[in-house]
C-alpha cells in the first residue's frame, strides 16, 4: 500500500495552500484590523507554503530521513521558492523591478531568512500534529473520488494562473481585484469580521471607545484595553485554564526530566505528546486542582489538603482507567504497595496529592495567575486559541500512535493505509524514544 499518490499530493497542496492563506489573512487582519488581500491568484491559496509542505511530506515519507537534514533542506527550499514567487508576481505579472526596501512584495536576505525559519517551523508542527489527521481523512475517501477532486483542483489552479496572467498584463491590478478575486476577497473579509467580532464580544469596551474607527490592529487594541485597566483572564476562566495547562505541562516536563537525570544520570524524554516538552499529567492535574479547589482556596490549610487528597486520588484512578480502556495498557500499577485501590492509586500518593494541592494554592498558583494576567488581553486570547488547537491536534495524533503501537502486538501487519502511515512514521524504535518508560513497549 502506498502512503500517497499524485492525486493525494494535489489535495494536500491545496489544503495547506488554503490553510496558509487563512493564517496569513488572520495575521494581517489582527495587525491592520481589516482584510488585506494576500497572494496573486484569484483563489484563496498561497503557493509557496503549499509547495514547501508538499515537499516536506514527500521527503519525510522516505527511509533513513534525518529531521535536521529535512529541516535544512526545507529552509533552503523556502528561500528559493520565495524568490521565485517574487519574480513571478512582480516581474512576470506586474512587469516591474523588485525593490526589496520599498516594494511590498520585496524581501531582504535577513527578512527572507527569518520568514524561512518561521515557515519551516510551522510546516514541521503541521507535519507532526495536523498531517496525520488530514492523511487519515483523505485516505477514507474512495480513490476515484480523490482522482476527480484532484483533477478539478488542477484545472481550477491552471485557470486561475492563466486568468491572472492575462489580466495583469492587459488591465491594472484594481481590475483583477474587482473582477477575478471578488469571491476570494469576500471570503477574506468574512474571516476578518469573524475575528474582530469575537474580539469585540470579549472586550466590548473597544466598541465603546470607537476603536474600530480611530485605531488599528491588535497592538492598539491591547494598548487601549490596558489603559482602561482591562486584565486578561481575570479570575478563573477558559483562557486562564488554557495558559495554566500550557505552562504547567511545560514546567512539569522540565521537572521530571531534571529529576530523572539527577536520579539515573540520563536524559529521558518525559513528554506525554508526540511533539513538544509537555507532560499532560502535570498540566491536567494543575487545571483540575484549580477548578476543584478554587472554592476552598480561601479556607484553612486543612480544607485544602483534604480536598486535594480526595480529588488527587480520583484523578489518578480515572487516568489509569482511561489509559487501560482506550490504549489497552497500564501506565502504572501500585498493587505491590499497601493500602492501594485496585492498583490504580494508594493512600501514600493521595497524601502527596494533598501536599501538592496545598503547595499549589499557597505558593505556585497566585504568582502564576498574576503572571498570566499581565499578558496583553487580545494577544493572550489569540495565543490561547492557538495553544488549544495545538494541544487538540497533538493529543489526537498521540492517541493514534499509542493505539496503533498497542495493536501492533496482535496485528503487526498494517491492515490499512492509516496503520501503515503510523507504522512508517512511528515504528517501535521511534515510540521507544518518545516514551521510554511506557509498559506497552515491553515484549
C-alpha positions in Angstrom: 0.0 0.0 0.0 1.3 3.4 -1.0 1.2 6.2 1.6 0.3 8.7 -1.1 -0.3 9.1 -4.8 -0.1 12.0 -7.1 -3.8 12.8 -6.6 -3.3 12.8 -2.8 -0.4 15.2 -3.1 -2.5 17.6 -5.1 -5.2 17.6 -2.4 -2.5 18.1 0.3 -1.1 21.0 -1.8 -4.5 22.7 -1.9 -5.3 22.0 1.8 -2.1 23.5 3.1 -2.2 26.3 0.5 -5.6 27.4 1.6 -4.7 27.0 5.3 -1.6 29.2 4.7 -3.8 31.8 3.1 -6.3 31.7 6.0 -3.4 32.1 8.5 -1.9 34.9 6.5 -5.3 36.6 6.3 -5.8 36.2 10.1 -2.4 37.7 10.8 -2.9 40.7 8.6 -6.4 41.2 10.0 -5.1 41.2 13.5 -2.3 43.5 12.5 -4.4 46.0 10.4 -7.9 45.4 11.8 -9.1 44.9 8.2 -8.8 42.4 5.4 -5.6 42.6 3.4 -5.5 40.7 0.2 -2.6 38.3 0.0 -1.3 36.2 -2.9 -1.6 37.0 -6.6 -4.1 34.4 -7.5 -7.9 34.9 -7.7 -8.4 31.8 -5.5 -7.6 31.7 -1.7 -4.3 29.9 -1.8 -0.6 30.6 -1.2 1.6 28.6 -3.5 5.0 28.8 -1.8 3.9 27.4 1.6 1.8 24.8 -0.2 4.8 23.7 -2.3 7.1 23.6 0.8 4.6 21.5 2.8 4.2 19.1 -0.1 8.0 18.7 -0.4 8.3 18.0 3.3 5.5 15.4 3.1 7.4 13.6 0.3 10.8 13.8 2.0 9.5 12.7 5.4 8.0 9.5 4.0 11.4 8.2 2.9 13.6 5.9 4.8 16.6 7.0 7.0 15.5 10.6 6.8 17.1 12.9 9.4 14.8 15.7 10.8 17.8 18.0 10.9 18.6 17.3 7.2 14.9 17.7 6.3 14.5 21.0 8.1 17.7 22.3 6.5 16.5 21.3 3.1 13.1 22.9 3.7 14.8 26.1 4.8 16.9 26.4 1.6 13.9 25.4 -0.5 11.7 28.1 1.0 14.4 30.7 0.4 14.5 29.7 -3.3 10.7 29.3 -3.6 10.1 32.8 -2.1 12.4 34.4 -4.5 10.8 32.5 -7.4 7.4 33.6 -6.2 8.6 37.2 -6.0 9.9 37.1 -9.6 6.6 35.5 -10.8 4.4 38.0 -9.0 6.4 41.1 -9.7 8.4 40.8 -12.9 6.3 38.4 -14.9 2.8 39.6 -13.8 3.3 43.2 -13.0 6.3 43.9 -15.2 8.2 45.9 -12.6 11.6 45.7 -11.0 11.9 44.3 -7.5 12.9 46.8 -4.8 13.5 45.0 -1.5 13.2 48.0 0.7 10.3 49.8 -0.9 8.3 47.2 -2.7 5.5 45.5 -0.7 6.5 42.1 -2.1 10.2 42.7 -1.8 12.3 40.8 0.8 15.8 41.5 2.1 18.0 38.5 2.7 17.7 38.9 6.5 13.9 39.1 6.4 13.8 36.1 4.0 15.8 34.0 6.4 13.5 35.0 9.3 10.5 34.2 7.2 12.0 30.8 6.2 12.7 29.8 9.8 9.1 30.7 10.8 7.6 28.9 7.7 9.7 25.7 8.3 8.9 25.7 12.0 5.1 25.9 11.2 5.4 23.3 8.5 7.2 20.9 10.9 4.5 21.4 13.5 1.8 20.7 10.9 3.7 17.6 9.7 3.7 16.1 13.2 0.3 17.3 14.6 -2.0 18.0 11.7 -0.9 16.0 8.7 -1.7 12.6 10.3 -5.3 13.7 10.9 -5.6 15.1 7.3 -4.0 12.0 5.9 -6.5 9.8 7.8 -9.4 11.8 6.5 -8.2 11.8 2.9 -7.4 8.1 3.0 -11.0 7.3 3.8 -12.2 8.9 0.5 -12.6 6.4 -2.3 -9.8 6.6 -4.9 -12.0 7.5 -7.8 -13.4 10.5 -5.9 -9.9 11.5 -4.9 -8.9 11.5 -8.5 -11.9 13.6 -9.6 -11.2 16.1 -6.8 -7.5 16.3 -7.8 -8.3 16.8 -11.5 -10.8 19.5 -10.7 -8.4 21.3 -8.4 -5.6 21.2 -11.1 -8.0 22.7 -13.6 -9.0 25.4 -11.2 -5.4 26.3 -10.4 -4.4 26.4 -14.1 -7.4 28.6 -14.9 -6.5 31.0 -12.0 -2.9 31.2 -13.3 -3.9 31.9 -16.9 -6.6 34.4 -15.9 -4.3 36.4 -13.5 -1.5 36.4 -16.1 -3.8 37.8 -18.8 -5.5 40.4 -16.6 -2.2 41.5 -15.0 -0.7 42.3 -18.4 -3.8 43.8 -20.0 -5.5 45.6 -17.1 -4.4 47.4 -13.9 -4.4 45.4 -10.6 -7.6 47.0 -9.4 -9.3 45.3 -12.3 -8.2 42.0 -11.0 -9.4 42.8 -7.5 -12.9 43.8 -8.6 -13.4 41.0 -11.2 -11.3 37.9 -10.7 -10.8 37.9 -6.9 -14.2 39.1 -5.8 -15.2 35.9 -4.1 -11.7 35.5 -2.5 -11.9 39.0 -1.1 -15.4 38.4 0.2 -14.1 35.2 2.0 -11.1 37.2 3.4 -13.4 40.0 4.6 -15.6 37.4 6.3 -12.6 35.9 8.1 -11.5 39.3 9.3 -15.0 40.3 10.5 -15.3 36.9 12.4 -12.0 37.5 14.2 -12.8 41.1 15.3 -16.4 40.2 16.1 -15.1 37.7 18.6 -12.6 40.2 20.0 -15.4 42.9 20.4 -17.6 40.3 22.1 -14.8 39.5 24.6 -13.8 43.2 25.1 -16.9 45.4 24.4 -15.0 48.4 25.7 -13.3 48.6 22.3 -16.6 49.4 20.7 -17.5 52.0 23.3 -14.3 53.8 22.6 -14.9 53.8 18.8 -11.8 51.8 18.4 -12.9 50.5 15.0 -12.7 54.0 13.6 -9.8 55.5 15.4 -7.3 52.7 15.8 -5.8 49.8 14.0 -4.8 46.3 14.9 -4.1 44.0 17.8 -1.3 46.2 19.3 -3.6 49.3 19.5 -6.4 47.2 21.0 -4.1 45.8 23.7 -2.8 49.3 24.5 -6.3 50.8 24.7 -7.6 47.9 26.9 -4.6 48.2 29.3 -5.0 51.9 29.6 -8.6 51.3 30.7 -7.5 48.7 33.3 -8.7 45.6 31.4 -7.0 42.5 32.8 -6.5 39.4 30.7 -8.1 36.2 32.0 -9.1 37.7 35.3 -10.3 35.2 37.8 -10.8 31.6 36.6 -12.0 31.2 33.0 -11.2 29.2 29.9 -8.3 31.4 28.8 -6.7 31.2 32.2 -7.0 27.4 32.3 -5.6 27.1 28.8 -2.5 29.0 29.9 -2.3 27.0 33.2 -2.4 23.8 31.2 0.3 25.0 28.8 2.7 26.4 31.5 2.2 23.5 34.0 2.7 20.9 31.3 5.9 22.6 30.2 7.2 23.1 33.7 6.2 19.5 34.8 8.1 18.0 31.9 11.2 20.0 32.8 10.9 19.0 36.5 10.5 15.3 35.6 13.5 15.4 33.1 15.7 17.0 35.7 14.6 14.6 38.4 15.3 11.5 36.2 18.7 13.0 35.3 19.6 13.5 39.0 18.5 10.0 40.0 19.5 8.0 36.9 22.1 10.3 35.3 20.4 10.0 31.9 18.3 12.4 29.9 15.0 10.7 29.4 12.1 12.2 27.4 9.1 12.6 29.8 6.6 14.3 27.5 3.1 12.9 27.1 2.7 14.1 23.5 4.5 13.3 20.2 5.6 16.9 19.8 6.9 19.2 22.4 8.1 19.0 26.0 4.7 18.8 27.6 3.6 16.4 30.4 -0.2 16.4 30.3 -0.5 14.7 33.7 1.0 17.8 35.3 -1.0 20.1 33.2 -4.3 18.4 33.6 -3.6 17.9 37.3 -3.0 21.7 37.7 -6.2 22.5 35.8 -8.3 20.1 37.9 -6.8 21.3 41.2 -7.5 24.9 40.1 -11.1 24.1 39.2 -11.9 21.7 42.0 -10.3 23.7 44.8 -11.0 27.2 43.7 -13.9 27.4 46.1 -11.8 26.3 49.1 -8.6 28.2 48.4 -9.5 30.9 50.9 -10.2 28.4 53.7 -7.7 26.9 56.1 -4.8 24.6 55.0 -6.6 21.5 56.3 -9.5 22.0 54.0 -7.2 22.5 51.0 -5.2 19.4 52.0 -8.3 17.2 52.4 -9.8 18.4 49.1 -6.5 17.7 47.3 -6.2 14.3 49.0 -9.6 13.1 47.6 -9.6 14.9 44.2 -6.0 13.8 43.5 -6.8 10.2 44.2 -9.9 10.3 42.0 -7.9 11.9 39.2 -5.1 9.3 39.3 -7.7 6.5 39.4 -9.6 7.8 36.4 -6.4 8.4 34.4 -5.5 4.7 35.0 -8.9 3.5 33.9 -8.8 5.8 30.8 -5.4 4.5 29.6 -6.4 0.9 30.2 -9.8 1.2 28.3 -8.6 3.3 25.4 -5.0 2.1 25.0 -5.2 -1.4 26.4 -2.4 -0.9 28.9 -1.4 0.4 32.3 1.0 3.2 32.8 1.4 2.4 36.5 0.5 -0.3 38.9 0.6 0.1 42.7 -0.7 -3.4 43.5 2.5 -4.1 45.4 2.0 -1.2 47.7 -0.1 -1.3 50.9 -3.4 0.5 51.0 -3.7 0.6 47.3 -7.1 0.9 45.5 -7.2 -1.6 42.6 -3.5 -0.8 42.0 -4.5 2.5 40.4 -3.8 4.8 43.4 -2.9 4.4 47.1 -3.2 6.3 50.3 0.5 7.4 50.2 0.2 9.1 46.8 -3.2 10.6 47.8 -1.3 12.1 50.8 1.2 13.5 48.3 -1.7 15.0 46.3 -2.9 16.8 49.4 0.5 18.3 49.9 0.7 19.2 46.2 -2.7 21.0 46.4 -1.5 22.9 49.5 1.7 24.0 47.8 -0.1 24.8 44.5 -2.7 27.2 46.0 -0.4 28.8 48.6 2.8 29.3 46.7 2.6 28.4 43.0 -0.9 29.4 41.6 -1.1 33.0 43.0 2.1 34.3 41.3 1.4 32.1 38.2 -2.1 33.6 37.9 -0.7 37.2 38.2 1.9 36.5 35.5 -0.8 35.2 33.1 -2.9 38.3 33.8 -0.1 40.5 32.8 -0.3 39.2 29.2 -1.9 41.8 26.8 -5.6 40.9 26.6 -6.1 40.4 22.8 -2.7 38.8 22.3 -3.4 36.4 25.2 -6.8 35.5 23.8 -5.3 34.8 20.3 -2.4 32.8 21.7 -4.9 30.8 23.9 -6.8 29.8 20.8 -3.5 28.7 19.1 -2.4 26.7 22.2 -5.8 25.0 22.3 -5.7 24.0 18.6 -2.1 22.7 19.1 -2.9 20.6 22.1 -6.0 19.1 20.5 -4.2 18.1 17.3 -1.2 16.9 19.2 -3.3 14.8 21.6 -5.3 13.3 18.7 -2.1 12.2 16.9 -0.6 10.9 20.2 -3.7 8.8 20.7 -3.5 7.4 17.2 0.2 6.4 17.8 -0.5 4.8 21.1 -3.5 2.8 19.9 -1.6 1.5 16.9 1.5 0.7 19.0 -0.6 -1.4 21.3 -2.3 -3.0 18.3 1.0 -3.9 16.7 1.5 -6.7 19.2 -1.6 -8.5 17.9 -1.6 -7.3 14.4 2.0 -6.4 13.3 1.0 -6.1 9.6 -0.9 -2.9 8.8 -4.4 -3.5 7.7 -5.0 -0.1 6.0 -3.1 2.9 4.9 -3.7 4.7 8.2 -2.0 2.0 10.1 0.8 1.8 7.5 1.3 5.6 7.8 1.7 5.3 11.6 4.0 2.3 11.2 6.1 4.3 8.8 6.2 7.5 10.8 6.2 5.9 14.3 7.7 2.4 14.4 8.5 0.8 17.7 12.1 2.2 17.9 10.7 5.8 17.4 8.0 5.1 20.1 10.6 3.9 22.5 12.4 7.2 22.1 9.2 9.1 22.6 8.0 7.3 25.7 11.0 5.2 27.0 9.2 4.3 30.3 5.9 3.0 28.9 4.9 -0.6 29.7 3.4 -1.4 26.3 6.9 -1.4 24.9 7.9 -4.4 26.8 7.8 -7.6 24.9 
